Amino acid sequence: MRHSFNQLLIVGLGSAGPAGLSIAAADALESAEIVLGYKLYVEEAKPFLKRETVVEVSGMTAEVARAERALQLAAEGRRAALVSGGDPGVYAMAGAVFEVAARQGLKLGTAQGEMDVKVITGTPAVTAAAALLGAPLTHDFCCISLSDRLTKWETIEMRLDLASRAGFVIALYNPKSKGRTWQLGRAVEVLLQNLSPDTCVGLASRLGRPGEAVSITVLGQLAEAKIDMQTIVVVGNSSTFAYQGKMITPRGYIAKYADDESGSTTEE
């Protein structure tokens, strides 16, 4: 079905493997005439595509070019879908698309002559990792990427310092790669200025993919752990603890209601 407006779908594949793909995402992939994305994510999307769907694959660092190409195809009236790992709005392709659209001065919307950029959410890696680890995010938390390819390292250090001082659980994205080997060690040094070496830390790797692995360690031993770009590191706060292989950050229910049998726990 053709629209009177041009539409680009940015589809989140989620972080839990094919079984975790949402119905909305599966429908979007099935309806696409052409699918674009990083090669790993296009391969993961292929089982949901029609046989005649055209695919365009590109590599890392080609995010802006992918966004420009996807918007171009949508402007030509093609039903294009740009696939993204996890959730498109969490360290992923939605930002690049909207930045390019703003730079090009595109009118966004569903009226004649406008571009409808529709983001279809997927399970972000941080919550997929949390599900495997137990319940590490049940109180206030933040996400910080250790990649200094697009963000100055001084800014990353400042965020690590302030977040750890504020008592947030901290989920670290992009902790280490072949070309970035020292950043994780330095991040640990910064965190140890405010946190105990015994602070509970969870590691979740290759979420939903072959080789998926989960483990729990402590902050003082984190720098020596086996970690790569496909690992999410969850650094607990002062209340986080490990119990029978699970990582738990108390929300405060038991402390508040343990001695009050009539207490209501309706807050979510």
C-alpha positions as CSV (number, residue, x, y, z in Angstrom):
1,M,0.0,0.0,0.0
2,R,1.4,3.4,-1.0
3,H,1.1,6.4,1.2
4,S,0.6,10.1,0.2
5,F,3.6,10.7,2.4
6,N,7.1,9.1,2.3
7,Q,7.9,6.7,5.2
8,L,11.1,5.3,6.6
9,L,10.9,2.6,9.3
10,I,13.7,2.3,11.8
11,V,13.3,-1.2,13.1
12,G,14.8,-2.3,16.4
13,L,15.7,-6.0,16.3
14,G,16.0,-6.2,20.1
15,S,18.8,-7.8,22.1
16,A,17.3,-11.2,22.9
17,G,17.7,-13.0,19.6
18,P,14.9,-13.8,17.1
19,A,12.6,-15.0,19.8
20,G,12.6,-11.6,21.3
21,L,11.6,-9.7,18.1
22,S,8.4,-7.7,18.6
23,I,5.3,-8.3,16.5
24,A,5.5,-4.7,15.2
25,A,9.2,-5.2,14.2
26,A,8.4,-8.5,12.4
27,D,5.5,-6.9,10.5
28,A,7.7,-3.9,9.5
29,L,10.4,-6.2,8.1
30,E,7.9,-8.3,6.3
31,S,6.4,-5.2,4.6
32,A,9.7,-3.7,3.5
33,E,10.7,-3.5,-0.1
34,I,14.3,-2.7,0.8
35,V,16.2,-3.2,4.1
36,L,19.4,-1.5,5.0
37,G,21.8,-1.9,7.9
38,Y,25.0,-3.1,9.4
39,K,25.8,-6.6,8.0
40,L,25.3,-8.4,11.3
41,Y,21.8,-7.0,11.9
42,V,20.7,-7.5,8.3
43,E,21.6,-11.2,8.6
44,E,19.5,-11.4,11.8
45,A,16.6,-9.7,10.0
46,K,16.7,-12.0,6.9
47,P,14.4,-14.8,8.3
48,F,11.6,-12.2,8.5
49,L,12.0,-10.7,5.0
50,K,10.1,-11.6,1.9
51,R,12.1,-13.5,-0.7
52,E,12.0,-10.5,-3.1
53,T,13.1,-7.9,-0.5
54,V,16.3,-6.1,-1.6
55,V,19.0,-5.7,1.1
56,E,21.8,-3.2,1.3
57,V,24.6,-4.0,3.7
58,S,27.3,-1.7,5.1
59,G,29.9,-1.8,7.8
60,M,30.8,0.0,11.0
61,T,31.4,3.8,10.9
62,A,29.0,4.1,8.0
63,E,26.0,5.3,10.1
64,V,25.6,8.7,8.5
65,A,25.8,7.2,4.9
66,R,23.2,4.6,5.9
67,A,20.9,7.2,7.3
68,E,21.3,9.4,4.1
69,R,20.7,6.4,1.9
70,A,17.6,5.3,3.8
71,L,16.0,8.8,3.7
72,Q,16.8,9.0,0.0
73,L,15.0,5.7,-0.7
74,A,12.0,6.7,1.4
75,A,11.9,10.1,-0.5
76,E,11.7,8.1,-3.8
77,G,8.6,6.3,-2.5
78,R,10.4,3.1,-1.6
79,R,9.1,1.3,1.5
80,A,12.5,1.2,3.3
81,A,13.4,-0.3,6.6
82,L,16.6,0.6,8.4
83,V,17.5,-2.1,10.9
84,S,19.2,-1.5,14.2
85,G,20.4,-3.8,17.0
86,G,18.7,-3.5,20.4
87,D,16.5,-0.3,20.5
88,P,17.1,2.2,17.6
89,G,17.0,5.1,20.1
90,V,19.7,3.7,22.5
91,Y,23.2,4.3,21.0
92,A,21.8,3.3,17.7
93,M,20.5,4.5,14.3
94,A,17.5,6.7,15.2
95,G,19.7,9.5,16.3
96,A,21.7,9.5,13.0
97,V,18.5,9.5,10.9
98,F,16.9,12.4,12.8
99,E,20.2,14.4,12.7
100,V,20.5,13.9,9.0
101,A,16.8,14.8,8.5
102,A,17.4,18.0,10.5
103,R,20.5,18.9,8.6
104,Q,18.6,18.4,5.3
105,G,15.7,20.5,6.5
106,L,13.2,17.7,5.9
107,K,9.6,18.3,7.0
108,L,8.6,15.4,9.3
109,G,5.0,14.2,9.5
110,T,2.3,12.3,7.6
111,A,1.0,15.1,5.3
112,Q,1.5,15.3,1.6
113,G,5.2,16.0,0.9
114,E,6.4,15.2,4.4
115,M,8.6,12.4,5.6
116,D,7.3,10.0,8.2
117,V,10.2,8.6,10.2
118,K,8.8,5.9,12.4
119,V,10.9,4.3,15.1
120,I,9.9,0.7,16.1
121,T,11.3,-0.1,19.5
122,G,13.3,-3.2,20.4
123,T,14.6,-4.5,23.7
124,P,17.7,-2.5,24.6
125,A,20.8,-4.4,25.5
126,V,20.8,-3.0,29.0
127,T,17.5,-4.5,29.9
128,A,18.2,-7.8,28.2
129,A,21.4,-8.0,30.2
130,A,19.5,-7.1,33.4
131,A,17.0,-9.9,32.8
132,L,19.8,-12.5,32.5
133,L,21.6,-11.1,35.6
134,G,18.5,-11.1,37.8
135,A,17.4,-7.6,39.0
136,P,20.2,-5.2,39.0
137,L,18.3,-2.2,37.6
138,T,15.3,-2.0,40.1
139,H,16.5,1.3,41.4
140,D,17.9,4.4,39.7
141,F,20.5,3.6,37.0
142,C,22.2,5.2,34.0
143,C,24.0,4.1,30.9
144,I,27.4,5.3,29.9
145,S,29.3,4.3,26.7
146,L,33.1,3.9,27.1
147,S,33.6,4.5,23.4
148,D,35.6,7.7,22.9
149,R,35.2,7.6,19.1
150,L,32.4,10.2,19.2
151,T,32.7,11.5,22.8
152,K,35.7,13.0,24.4
153,W,37.3,10.8,27.1
154,E,37.3,13.7,29.5
155,T,33.5,13.9,29.3
156,I,33.2,10.1,29.8
157,E,35.4,10.3,32.9
158,M,33.3,13.2,34.3
159,R,30.1,11.1,33.8
160,L,31.6,8.1,35.5
161,D,32.7,10.2,38.4
162,L,29.4,11.9,38.9
163,A,27.2,8.8,38.4
164,S,29.2,6.8,40.9
165,R,29.1,9.6,43.4
166,A,25.4,9.9,43.0
167,G,24.8,6.2,43.8
168,F,23.5,5.2,40.4
169,V,23.8,1.6,39.1
170,I,25.9,2.1,36.0
171,A,25.5,0.1,32.8
172,L,28.6,0.4,30.6
173,Y,28.2,0.0,26.8
174,N,31.1,-0.6,24.5
175,P,33.5,-1.4,27.3
176,K,36.4,-2.7,25.2
177,S,37.4,-3.5,21.6
178,K,40.5,-4.5,19.7
179,G,41.4,-0.9,19.2
180,R,40.3,0.4,22.6
181,T,42.0,-1.6,25.3
182,W,42.8,0.9,28.1
183,Q,39.5,2.7,28.6
184,L,37.9,0.0,30.8
185,G,40.9,-0.1,33.1
186,R,40.8,3.7,33.5
187,A,37.1,3.7,34.0
188,V,37.5,1.2,36.9
189,E,40.1,3.6,38.4
190,V,37.6,6.4,38.3
191,L,34.8,4.3,39.8
192,L,37.0,3.1,42.6
193,Q,37.5,6.7,43.7
194,N,33.8,6.6,44.9
195,L,32.9,2.9,45.1
196,S,34.2,-0.1,47.1
197,P,36.4,-2.7,45.4
198,D,33.7,-5.2,46.6
199,T,31.0,-3.5,44.6
200,C,29.0,-6.1,42.8
201,V,29.4,-6.1,38.9
202,G,27.5,-8.2,36.4
203,L,28.7,-9.1,32.9
204,A,26.4,-10.2,30.1
205,S,27.9,-11.1,26.7
206,R,26.5,-12.0,23.2
207,L,22.9,-11.5,24.3
208,G,20.5,-13.8,22.4
209,R,23.4,-15.1,20.2
210,P,25.5,-18.2,20.2
211,G,28.0,-18.0,23.1
212,E,25.8,-16.0,25.3
213,A,27.4,-15.8,28.8
214,V,26.6,-14.2,32.1
215,S,28.8,-13.9,35.2
216,I,29.2,-11.8,38.4
217,T,32.4,-10.3,39.7
218,V,33.4,-7.3,41.8
219,L,34.7,-3.9,40.8
220,G,38.2,-4.6,42.1
221,Q,38.6,-7.5,39.6
222,L,36.7,-6.0,36.6
223,A,39.7,-4.8,34.7
224,E,41.0,-8.4,34.4
225,A,37.7,-9.8,33.3
226,K,37.1,-11.2,29.8
227,I,35.2,-8.4,28.1
228,D,34.6,-7.2,24.5
229,M,32.3,-5.0,22.5
230,Q,29.5,-7.5,22.8
231,T,29.5,-7.3,26.6
232,I,27.3,-5.1,28.8
233,V,28.9,-4.3,32.2
234,V,26.5,-3.5,35.0
235,V,28.2,-1.9,38.0
236,G,26.0,-2.0,41.1
237,N,25.5,0.7,43.8
238,S,26.4,0.4,47.5
239,S,23.2,-1.7,48.1
240,T,23.6,-4.1,45.2
241,F,24.4,-7.7,46.2
242,A,24.8,-11.2,44.6
243,Y,22.6,-14.1,45.7
244,Q,22.9,-17.6,44.2
245,G,24.3,-16.4,40.9
246,K,21.9,-13.4,40.6
247,M,22.6,-9.7,40.9
248,I,20.1,-7.7,43.0
249,T,19.6,-4.0,43.6
250,P,17.0,-3.5,46.3
251,R,14.2,-1.1,45.4
252,G,13.5,-0.7,49.1
253,Y,10.2,-2.6,49.5
254,I,11.5,-5.0,52.2
255,A,13.2,-2.3,54.2
256,K,10.0,-0.2,54.2
257,Y,7.3,-2.9,54.5
258,A,8.9,-5.9,56.3
259,D,7.4,-4.8,59.6
260,D,4.2,-3.5,58.2
261,E,1.9,-6.4,57.2
262,S,-0.7,-3.9,56.0
263,G,1.7,-1.9,53.9
264,S,0.8,-1.4,50.2
265,T,3.4,-2.0,47.6
266,T,1.5,-0.7,44.6
267,E,4.4,1.4,43.3
268,E,6.0,0.0,40.2
